[in-house]
Amino acid sequence: MDALPQHLRWLLAAPVYALAYLCAIAVFGWMAKRRGLATPGMWLLMQAGLVGGLIGANVIQLVATGAPGKTIEGGIAGGFLAVIWMKHRLRITRPTGDLFALAIPAGEAIGRIGCFIGGCCFGKAATVAWAVHDHDALRHPTQLYLAIAAVGSFPLLLWIERKRVLPENGLFYLQLALFCASRFAIEFFREGTVTSIGLSVAQLAAVAGFVFATYKLAQLTRGALRVSDART
């Protein structure tokens, strides 16, 4: 990858990022139709999530590292807060998180290829057979590891969605837990600084996100079971 000039790498990566956003929007629309929620209000939520995600991705990256860029953890957090705000404004009370549950890994699977082309989010020096030469060394292609993790989570989430075994919003929190778990593991192979306890800031965020997601998923599941027991 080092053979390509940096400006050319970003020029090639830009349309891949654009495709990632378009794919995520398309999957969101498909899920909205599948759940009978393809209304103008839902599209406003999608736009709010997209704008909030972009803002969160840039702001959190700047705060955490002091350098410009984007982080998907910030994107998810920013999008989550923006959707809550927009739902309050539109007075939408029905859970809508599941509409984003498949859109996020679909977009990330493609977006990480853009990261690989652009040269950001690169891995540590490595001697594995699939190492790529980037930033003056053979390295783990961690961007592709993240893309593979997203691709792997998509069919699992789709299968669970079709089974309808989770209460509304459960699919979103399951997706978040899967993302946090994979990001925590892959972070060990990424280049970057670590905190005094041996974990990176991204890993600490992943732990917090995983705890939050599993707590919310358990809470939703317990609530659904209580309702089911009350009906019987």
C-alpha positions, 0 to 999 in steps of 0.5 A, a space after each residue: 500500500 505504501 507504493 501509492 501516494 497518500 493523496 491518491 490513497 485518499 482520493 481512491 478511498 473517498 468513493 468507498 466511504 460514500 458507498 458505505 454511507 449509501 449502503 447503510 441508508 439502503 439497509 435502513 430503508 429496507 428495515 423500515 419497510 420490513 417493520 412497517 415504519 417507512 414514514 417521513 418521520 423515520 427518514 428524518 431519524 435516519 438523517 439525524 442519526 447520520 449527521 449526529 454520527 458524523 459530528 460524534 465521530 469527528 468530535 470524539 476523535 479530536 477529544 480522545 487523540 487531539 488529532 482530526 479524524 473519525 472514530 466509529 465509536 463516536 459515530 455510534 454515540 453521536 448518532 444514538 443521541 441525535 436519534 433520541 433528540 429527534 424522536 423527542 422533537 417528533 414525538 415518536 415513542 415506538 422503539 426504532 433502534 432495530 432499524 439501525 442494527 443492520 445498517 451499521 455493520 453494512 456500512 462499516 464492512 464497506 467503510 473499513 475497506 476505505 480505511 484500508 485504502 486510505 491508510 488510517 486505522 492501521 495495525 501493528 508490525 507483524 510477520 503473519 503471512 497476510 501482513 501488508 506493507 503500510 507505513 514503512 513496515 509489514 503490518 496487520 491489516 486491522 482495517 480488514 479484520 474490522 470489515 470481516 467482523 462486520 460482515 460476520 455479524 450481519 448474517 447473524 443479526 439478519 437471522 435473529 431479526 427474521 426469527 423475531 426472538 428479541 423484543 424491539 430494540 433488542 437487535 440494536 443492543 445485540 449489534 452494539 455488543 457484538 461490535 464492542 466485543 470484536 473491536 476490543 479484540 482487534 484493538 490488540 493488533 492495532 497501532 496506538 498508545 495504551 493507558 496505564 492499565 494496558 488497554 487503549 482508549 478504544 478498548 475502554 470505550 468498547 468495554 463500557 459499550 459492551 456493558 451498556 448494551 448487554 445491560 439494556 438487552 437483558 433489561 428488554 428481555 426481562 421486560 418482554 418475559 414479564 409481559 408474556 407471563 402476565 398474558 398467560 
